[in-house]
Amino acid sequence: MSAAVPSASINDADATLQHLLGRYSVGPKHLVEPGPDSAQLLLMAEAALRAPDHGELLPFRFKLVRGAARTRMAALFEAAARAAGKDAAGALIDAERALRPPVTVAVLARIDLGHPLVPAHEQWVCVGGAVANFLNAAHLLGFGGKMLSGAKVRDPGISAAFCGPGETLLGWIALGTPARRPAGPSRKGGATQALQDWG
Ligand SMILES: Cc1cc2nc3c(=O)[nH]c(=O)nc-3n(C[C@H](O)[C@H](O)[C@H](O)COP(=O)(O)O)c2cc1C
């Protein structure tokens, strides 16, 4: 496993990492056409599959919402907003959230609560890793994206429309070409806050 890496690859890897370190989430109002095509979405899913996954349980699944399916999701968002007490104008804003991103990817978690070896929190970590890898791949392919949820993930109509038995709707990844790309250093402080010596 320790084969020498040619220096050109190291340079490529460094450039890729530097590009990755510039990733910020890009919200739906800054996402425009074109969205990723099927081949690019498959690459994002491949990246998601590289998330650490104790027991190889594959505790996540993605569902693509694109083209005409966006209108169906908008109707679900609008109905959920009305059920939550929003007026017609507020519900339309929610519907617009479904229509705006060129591609939306629903993230479903399939957590096995009774697994004998892998507790639920480890499975959730895999789901998080999958989302992060998916977003990182989108960024490296030149797209912007943002993970979104909100109370509507718990709306019974929306949940039933996306989830199979035992699945939880985590939320949606909005994807598209970024009309504007946030830049600059991480807002979370330096890496030394996250990485410290122990002992
Ligand atoms: C599971 C999950 C759900 C989220 N839901 C929302 C949301 O509904 N609205 C929102 O503004 N940000 C939400 N976020 C946070 C954004 O996706 C994003 O991480 C945050 O704005 C920080 O931006 P950054 O990725 O550029 O650091 C969610 C993040 C995760 C992991």
The ligand as an SDF file (V2000), in Angstrom:
LIG
                    3D

 31 33  0  0  0  0  0  0  0  0999 V2000
  -28.1400   17.8620    8.2270 C   0  0  0  0  0  0  0  0  0  0  0  0
  -27.9710   19.3370    8.0090 C   0  0  0  0  0  0  0  0  0  0  0  0
  -29.0880   20.1410    7.8490 C   0  0  0  0  0  0  0  0  0  0  0  0
  -28.9530   21.5260    7.6430 C   0  0  0  0  0  0  0  0  0  0  0  0
  -30.0720   22.2910    7.4670 N   0  0  0  0  0  0  0  0  0  0  0  0
  -29.9360   23.6090    7.2080 C   0  0  0  0  0  0  0  0  0  0  0  0
  -31.0730   24.4440    6.9640 C   0  0  0  0  0  0  0  0  0  0  0  0
  -32.2120   23.9770    6.9520 O   0  0  0  0  0  0  0  0  0  0  0  0
  -30.8650   25.7570    6.7160 N   0  0  0  0  0  0  0  0  0  0  0  0
  -29.6020   26.3020    6.7010 C   0  0  0  0  0  0  0  0  0  0  0  0
  -29.4750   27.5110    6.4660 O   0  0  0  0  0  0  0  0  0  0  0  0
  -28.5040   25.5450    6.9340 N   0  0  0  0  0  0  0  0  0  0  0  0
  -28.6440   24.2210    7.1720 C   0  0  0  0  0  0  0  0  0  0  0  0
  -27.5330   23.4510    7.4000 N   0  0  0  0  0  0  0  0  0  0  0  0
  -26.2100   24.0820    7.3960 C   0  0  0  0  0  0  0  0  0  0  0  0
  -25.6710   24.3560    5.9910 C   0  0  0  0  0  0  0  0  0  0  0  0
  -25.7970   23.2230    5.1640 O   0  0  0  0  0  0  0  0  0  0  0  0
  -24.1790   24.7480    6.0170 C   0  0  0  0  0  0  0  0  0  0  0  0
  -23.4070   23.6970    6.4920 O   0  0  0  0  0  0  0  0  0  0  0  0
  -23.9260   25.9620    6.8800 C   0  0  0  0  0  0  0  0  0  0  0  0
  -24.6410   27.0500    6.3290 O   0  0  0  0  0  0  0  0  0  0  0  0
  -22.4350   26.2970    6.9880 C   0  0  0  0  0  0  0  0  0  0  0  0
  -21.9420   26.6230    5.7320 O   0  0  0  0  0  0  0  0  0  0  0  0
  -20.5400   26.0500    5.2110 P   0  0  0  0  0  0  0  0  0  0  0  0
  -20.8180   24.6540    4.7190 O   0  0  0  0  0  0  0  0  0  0  0  0
  -20.1510   27.0040    4.1370 O   0  0  0  0  0  0  0  0  0  0  0  0
  -19.5870   26.0890    6.3540 O   0  0  0  0  0  0  0  0  0  0  0  0
  -27.6560   22.0820    7.5810 C   0  0  0  0  0  0  0  0  0  0  0  0
  -26.5190   21.2640    7.7240 C   0  0  0  0  0  0  0  0  0  0  0  0
  -26.6730   19.9110    7.9320 C   0  0  0  0  0  0  0  0  0  0  0  0
  -25.4500   19.0420    8.0780 C   0  0  0  0  0  0  0  0  0  0  0  0
  1  2  1  0
  2  3  1  0
  2 30  2  0
  3  4  2  0
  4  5  1  0
  4 28  1  0
  5  6  2  0
  6  7  1  0
  6 13  1  0
  7  8  2  0
  7  9  1  0
  9 10  1  0
 10 11  2  0
 10 12  1  0
 12 13  2  0
 13 14  1  0
 14 15  1  0
 14 28  1  0
 15 16  1  0
 16 17  1  0
 16 18  1  0
 18 19  1  0
 18 20  1  0
 20 21  1  0
 20 22  1  0
 22 23  1  0
 23 24  1  0
 24 25  2  0
 24 26  1  0
 24 27  1  0
 28 29  2  0
 29 30  1  0
 30 31  1  0
M  END
$$$$
